[in-house]
């Protein structure tokens, strides 16, 4: 049978496809632009999008299991619910869903609330699902690298509570393992939620200190006020999305993203290896090849 992957050309999705293919799984990706879907031989490409019912229905033909990743868009909730309804219609009830850490608590942040709504549908409609709740992506630092390197400021307002930042490669590998586990299960498995966290819980000051070490010169933390962050985001994304990013940053400052007892041990047990560390990613970002992948 085939595993259908949505969001396959993004930061997490492409790694999910690679991990599934490496493990010999049958994979089909649904993408708006097949030209961007450059995967290993054997990966099926289905053209379409999650609001095109005909293309979604066609993509589910012969599918056993779904990896559902929705981008942050104004219609994210509609896309998620339509996809799950079509999956149910097609007899596909084995799902791995990419949610977000604290989805049930950060109810004022639109894409957190959306993901919690999708989680509720998975539960209420009897899906056999693994819900993955990642923290802040280490990979987000690609967007702010130039600010750090050129201005010696760590600009993300992440506060002093701490974020257990997670690497996209760790997210994807856990997703692939869970997809295969659910696909190969002889019967219906119960819903499980896995917090996806990194090995270190970092404050804004901690992140700045790491960059200070990596660059060999002082890097300051820009502070907790999200106003400048919102204004910068509005320079290259819609204003509503920049405001949503501000609301998310405010949650970082007020609540942090703190692992629960046993989260890290559970992940290293699933992966059979250590989690990727922020410091290694930062070093590699500045000097490719400086740290192991």
MIVEX-789272 format. One record per residue (C-alpha): z, y, x. Coordinates in nm, 4 decimals, decimal comma, padded with zeros to 6 digits, always signed. Layout:
N
site z Z&y Y&x X
...
END
This chain:
293
site z +00,0000&y +00,0000&x +00,0000
site z -00,0358&y +00,3656&x +00,0921
site z +00,2141&y +00,6452&x +00,1544
site z +00,0985&y +00,9865&x +00,0272
site z +00,2057&y +01,2842&x +00,2380
site z +00,1962&y +01,6422&x +00,1099
site z +00,2323&y +01,9419&x +00,3392
site z +00,0752&y +01,7262&x +00,6069
site z -00,0706&y +02,0014&x +00,8242
site z +00,2549&y +02,1961&x +00,8625
site z +00,5287&y +02,1852&x +01,1250
site z +00,7084&y +01,8864&x +00,9726
site z +00,4283&y +01,7144&x +00,7837
site z +00,2021&y +01,6590&x +01,0823
site z +00,4861&y +01,4854&x +01,2670
site z +00,5576&y +01,2703&x +00,9595
site z +00,1955&y +01,1542&x +00,9537
site z +00,2047&y +01,0773&x +01,3268
site z +00,5286&y +00,8818&x +01,2948
site z +00,3992&y +00,6795&x +00,9999
site z +00,0702&y +00,6015&x +01,1736
site z +00,2565&y +00,4970&x +01,4890
site z +00,4554&y +00,2524&x +01,2780
site z +00,1412&y +00,1023&x +01,1250
site z +00,1845&y +00,2437&x +00,7751
site z -00,1078&y +00,3197&x +00,5489
site z -00,1175&y +00,6984&x +00,5139
site z -00,3068&y +00,9390&x +00,2901
site z -00,2675&y +01,3159&x +00,3157
site z -00,3389&y +01,5668&x +00,0416
site z -00,4673&y +01,8935&x +00,1854
site z -00,6498&y +02,2050&x +00,0719
site z -00,8516&y +02,2113&x +00,3924
site z -00,9568&y +01,8732&x +00,5359
site z -01,0851&y +02,0495&x +00,8492
site z -00,7227&y +02,1175&x +00,9480
site z -00,6194&y +01,7559&x +00,8943
site z -00,6798&y +01,6234&x +01,2447
site z -00,4951&y +01,2952&x +01,2525
site z -00,5365&y +00,9574&x +01,4151
site z -00,8034&y +00,7179&x +01,2983
site z -00,7106&y +00,5376&x +00,9794
site z -00,5325&y +00,8262&x +00,8089
site z -00,7028&y +00,8941&x +00,4747
site z -00,7797&y +01,2540&x +00,3788
site z -00,7744&y +01,3636&x +00,0153
site z -00,8872&y +01,7166&x -00,0650
site z -00,6898&y +01,9060&x -00,3261
site z -00,3746&y +02,0973&x -00,3990
site z -00,0604&y +02,0428&x -00,6010
site z -00,1750&y +02,2654&x -00,8877
site z -00,5074&y +02,0828&x -00,9259
site z -00,4089&y +01,8012&x -01,1602
site z -00,7302&y +01,6043&x -01,1151
site z -00,7028&y +01,6041&x -00,7362
site z -00,3340&y +01,5097&x -00,7500
site z -00,4033&y +01,2224&x -00,9890
site z -00,6849&y +01,0991&x -00,7656
site z -00,4624&y +01,1222&x -00,4583
site z -00,2039&y +00,8934&x -00,6196
site z -00,4526&y +00,6109&x -00,6746
site z -00,3265&y +00,3055&x -00,4845
site z -00,0173&y +00,4899&x -00,3581
site z +00,3219&y +00,3211&x -00,3377
site z +00,5458&y +00,5947&x -00,1931
site z +00,5449&y +00,9757&x -00,1775
site z +00,6590&y +01,2232&x +00,0854
site z +00,6975&y +01,5503&x -00,1016
site z +00,7069&y +01,8705&x +00,1016
site z +00,6474&y +02,1973&x -00,0817
site z +00,5793&y +02,5196&x +00,1040
site z +00,7761&y +02,8311&x +00,0114
site z +00,5456&y +02,9942&x -00,2436
site z +00,5905&y +03,1811&x -00,5690
site z +00,4983&y +02,8685&x -00,7629
site z +00,6862&y +02,6147&x -00,5489
site z +00,8935&y +02,4840&x -00,8401
site z +00,5870&y +02,4284&x -01,0577
site z +00,4153&y +02,2425&x -00,7746
site z +00,7168&y +02,0174&x -00,7178
site z +00,7661&y +01,9275&x -01,0835
site z +00,3971&y +01,8691&x -01,1494
site z +00,3720&y +01,6396&x -00,8467
site z +00,6752&y +01,4381&x -00,9522
site z +00,5462&y +01,4102&x -01,3088
site z +00,2079&y +01,2872&x -01,1881
site z +00,3806&y +01,0439&x -00,9523
site z +00,5815&y +00,9055&x -01,2432
site z +00,2648&y +00,8832&x -01,4533
site z +00,1022&y +00,6832&x -01,1691
site z +00,3985&y +00,4456&x -01,1469
site z +00,5158&y +00,5833&x -00,8111
site z +00,8938&y +00,6138&x -00,8076
site z +00,9647&y +00,5774&x -00,4342
site z +01,0011&y +00,9249&x -00,2890
site z +01,1290&y +01,1032&x +00,0188
site z +01,1802&y +01,4683&x -00,0699
site z +01,2262&y +01,7490&x +00,1814
site z +01,4951&y +01,9740&x +00,0367
site z +01,7252&y +02,2103&x +00,2284
site z +02,0837&y +02,2053&x +00,3534
site z +02,3170&y +02,3557&x +00,0941
site z +02,0578&y +02,3512&x -00,1835
site z +02,3309&y +02,3013&x -00,4424
site z +02,5337&y +02,5983&x -00,3191
site z +02,2918&y +02,8760&x -00,2189
site z +02,1775&y +02,9221&x -00,5778
site z +02,0720&y +03,2866&x -00,5308
site z +01,8111&y +03,1982&x -00,2661
site z +01,4929&y +03,1124&x -00,4603
site z +01,3588&y +02,8272&x -00,2480
site z +01,7042&y +02,6717&x -00,2204
site z +01,7483&y +02,6822&x -00,5973
site z +01,3976&y +02,5415&x -00,6470
site z +01,4716&y +02,2465&x -00,4234
site z +01,7965&y +02,1744&x -00,6016
site z +01,6020&y +02,1749&x -00,9286
site z +01,3627&y +01,9153&x -00,7881
site z +01,6595&y +01,7098&x -00,6664
site z +01,7961&y +01,7121&x -01,0229
site z +01,4617&y +01,5881&x -01,1576
site z +01,4564&y +01,3032&x -00,9074
site z +01,7998&y +01,1976&x -01,0292
site z +01,7526&y +01,2552&x -01,4010
site z +01,4169&y +01,0771&x -01,4197
site z +01,5210&y +00,7677&x -01,2300
site z +01,3303&y +00,7985&x -00,9041
site z +01,4208&y +00,5860&x -00,6039
site z +01,4549&y +00,8719&x -00,3597
site z +01,5857&y +00,9844&x -00,0254
site z +01,6646&y +01,3550&x -00,0341
site z +01,6485&y +01,5129&x +00,3106
site z +01,8434&y +01,8351&x +00,3551
site z +01,7537&y +02,0010&x +00,6866
site z +01,9337&y +02,3016&x +00,8285
site z +01,7604&y +02,5953&x +00,9979
site z +01,4585&y +02,4727&x +01,1963
site z +01,4836&y +02,5135&x +01,5731
site z +01,1055&y +02,5539&x +01,5580
site z +01,1498&y +02,8881&x +01,3774
site z +01,2184&y +03,0366&x +01,7184
site z +00,8459&y +03,0285&x +01,7928
site z +00,8166&y +03,3283&x +01,5572
site z +01,0732&y +03,5351&x +01,7484
site z +01,0003&y +03,4253&x +02,1048
site z +00,8108&y +03,7450&x +02,1907
site z +01,0939&y +03,9646&x +02,0644
site z +01,3438&y +03,7722&x +02,2756
site z +01,1288&y +03,7627&x +02,5879
site z +00,9961&y +04,1192&x +02,5695
site z +01,3033&y +04,3011&x +02,4356
site z +01,5988&y +04,0836&x +02,5452
site z +01,7346&y +04,0626&x +02,1926
site z +01,7940&y +03,7573&x +01,9779
site z +01,6922&y +03,9075&x +01,6416
site z +01,7747&y +03,6396&x +01,3834
site z +02,0817&y +03,7465&x +01,1798
site z +02,2492&y +03,4047&x +01,1741
site z +02,6105&y +03,5177&x +01,1906
site z +02,9277&y +03,3780&x +01,3414
site z +02,9917&y +03,0748&x +01,1180
site z +02,7258&y +02,8681&x +01,2963
site z +02,4053&y +02,6815&x +01,2195
site z +02,3489&y +02,3206&x +01,3296
site z +01,9797&y +02,3888&x +01,3952
site z +01,7498&y +02,0864&x +01,3682
site z +01,4224&y +02,0030&x +01,5417
site z +01,1153&y +01,9338&x +01,3254
site z +01,0505&y +01,6149&x +01,5235
site z +01,3891&y +01,4764&x +01,4205
site z +01,3274&y +01,5702&x +01,0570
site z +00,9899&y +01,3979&x +01,0609
site z +01,1052&y +01,0793&x +01,2281
site z +01,3921&y +01,0333&x +00,9832
site z +01,1464&y +01,0993&x +00,6996
site z +00,9054&y +00,8338&x +00,8299
site z +01,1846&y +00,5779&x +00,8707
site z +01,3047&y +00,6436&x +00,5176
site z +00,9537&y +00,6289&x +00,3717
site z +00,8911&y +00,2887&x +00,5265
site z +01,2368&y +00,1639&x +00,4256
site z +01,1762&y +00,2585&x +00,0640
site z +00,8186&y +00,1309&x +00,0611
site z +00,9209&y -00,2092&x +00,2000
site z +01,2324&y -00,2524&x -00,0142
site z +01,2027&y -00,5556&x -00,2437
site z +01,3592&y -00,3623&x -00,5294
site z +01,4614&y -00,0166&x -00,6403
site z +01,7010&y +00,1574&x -00,4025
site z +01,9564&y +00,4164&x -00,5177
site z +01,9165&y +00,7869&x -00,4453
site z +02,0586&y +00,8915&x -00,1092
site z +02,1015&y +01,2352&x +00,0451
site z +02,0842&y +01,2837&x +00,4216
site z +02,1845&y +01,6074&x +00,5906
site z +01,9495&y +01,6745&x +00,8820
site z +02,1352&y +01,8656&x +01,1512
site z +02,1154&y +01,9300&x +01,5234
site z +02,3575&y +01,8313&x +01,8004
site z +02,5087&y +02,1805&x +01,8343
site z +02,6397&y +02,4338&x +01,5832
site z +02,5298&y +02,7735&x +01,7136
site z +02,6274&y +03,1280&x +01,6223
site z +02,4101&y +03,4314&x +01,6889
site z +02,6095&y +03,4979&x +02,0052
site z +02,5662&y +03,1341&x +02,1135
site z +02,1890&y +03,1528&x +02,0706
site z +02,1753&y +03,4763&x +02,2707
site z +02,3823&y +03,3143&x +02,5477
site z +02,1411&y +03,0206&x +02,5666
site z +01,8466&y +03,2583&x +02,5965
site z +02,0364&y +03,4489&x +02,8643
site z +02,0593&y +03,1264&x +03,0660
site z +01,6981&y +03,0271&x +02,9995
site z +01,5536&y +03,3665&x +03,0971
site z +01,8008&y +03,4430&x +03,3743
site z +01,8830&y +03,7888&x +03,2380
site z +02,1081&y +03,9236&x +02,9603
site z +01,9930&y +03,8711&x +02,6025
site z +02,1956&y +04,0402&x +02,3283
site z +02,2520&y +03,9231&x +01,9726
site z +02,0942&y +04,1715&x +01,7310
site z +02,3772&y +04,1510&x +01,4785
site z +02,4341&y +04,0308&x +01,1246
site z +02,2666&y +04,3120&x +00,9281
site z +01,9538&y +04,1594&x +00,7668
site z +01,7794&y +04,4924&x +00,6939
site z +01,5722&y +04,4969&x +01,0112
site z +01,4916&y +04,1286&x +00,9728
site z +01,3612&y +04,1883&x +00,6198
site z +01,1513&y +04,4828&x +00,7353
site z +00,9992&y +04,2804&x +01,0187
site z +00,9203&y +03,9875&x +00,7900
site z +00,7508&y +04,2234&x +00,5430
site z +00,5036&y +04,3113&x +00,8180
site z +00,3322&y +03,9737&x +00,7974
site z +00,4366&y +03,8128&x +00,4661
site z +00,4565&y +03,9239&x +00,1018
site z +00,7478&y +04,1555&x +00,0242
site z +00,9023&y +03,9104&x -00,2226
site z +00,9078&y +03,6453&x +00,0495
site z +01,0572&y +03,8840&x +00,3045
site z +01,3320&y +03,9648&x +00,0553
site z +01,3904&y +03,5945&x +00,0014
site z +01,4236&y +03,5497&x +00,3784
site z +01,6847&y +03,8267&x +00,3735
site z +01,8815&y +03,6433&x +00,1032
site z +01,8652&y +03,3283&x +00,3139
site z +01,9899&y +03,5150&x +00,6223
site z +02,2789&y +03,6557&x +00,4206
site z +02,3766&y +03,2979&x +00,3384
site z +02,3638&y +03,2084&x +00,7063
site z +02,6096&y +03,4888&x +00,7739
site z +02,8424&y +03,4162&x +00,4813
site z +02,8395&y +03,0340&x +00,4850
site z +02,6687&y +02,9058&x +00,7988
site z +02,5199&y +02,5566&x +00,8013
site z +02,8020&y +02,3349&x +00,9167
site z +02,7532&y +01,9572&x +00,9379
site z +02,9726&y +01,7332&x +00,7311
site z +03,1853&y +01,4693&x +00,8985
site z +02,9624&y +01,1890&x +01,0245
site z +02,6267&y +01,3669&x +00,9766
site z +02,5331&y +01,3612&x +01,3453
site z +02,6465&y +01,0032&x +01,3960
site z +02,4440&y +00,8941&x +01,0944
site z +02,1293&y +01,0558&x +01,2323
site z +02,1627&y +00,9160&x +01,5823
site z +02,2196&y +00,5756&x +01,4228
site z +01,8989&y +00,6067&x +01,2198
site z +01,6946&y +00,7334&x +01,5135
site z +01,8511&y +00,5210&x +01,7846
site z +01,8458&y +00,8174&x +02,0230
site z +02,0085&y +01,1596&x +02,0731
site z +01,9019&y +01,4561&x +01,8629
site z +01,6802&y +01,7232&x +02,0166
site z +01,8834&y +02,0174&x +02,1443
site z +01,8204&y +02,3894&x +02,0961
site z +01,8536&y +02,4654&x +02,4672
site z +01,5788&y +02,2183&x +02,5593
site z +01,3468&y +02,3631&x +02,2948
site z +01,4080&y +02,7180&x +02,4177
site z +01,3398&y +02,6175&x +02,7772
site z +01,0182&y +02,4434&x +02,6804
site z +00,9091&y +02,7412&x +02,4696
site z +00,9330&y +02,9685&x +02,7716
site z +00,8167&y +02,7163&x +03,0302
site z +00,6152&y +02,4348&x +02,8745
site z +00,7089&y +02,1062&x +03,0373
site z +01,0508&y +02,2361&x +03,1483
site z +01,2357&y +01,9954&x +02,9184
site z +01,1585&y +01,6510&x +02,7893
site z +01,0059&y +01,6159&x +02,4408
END
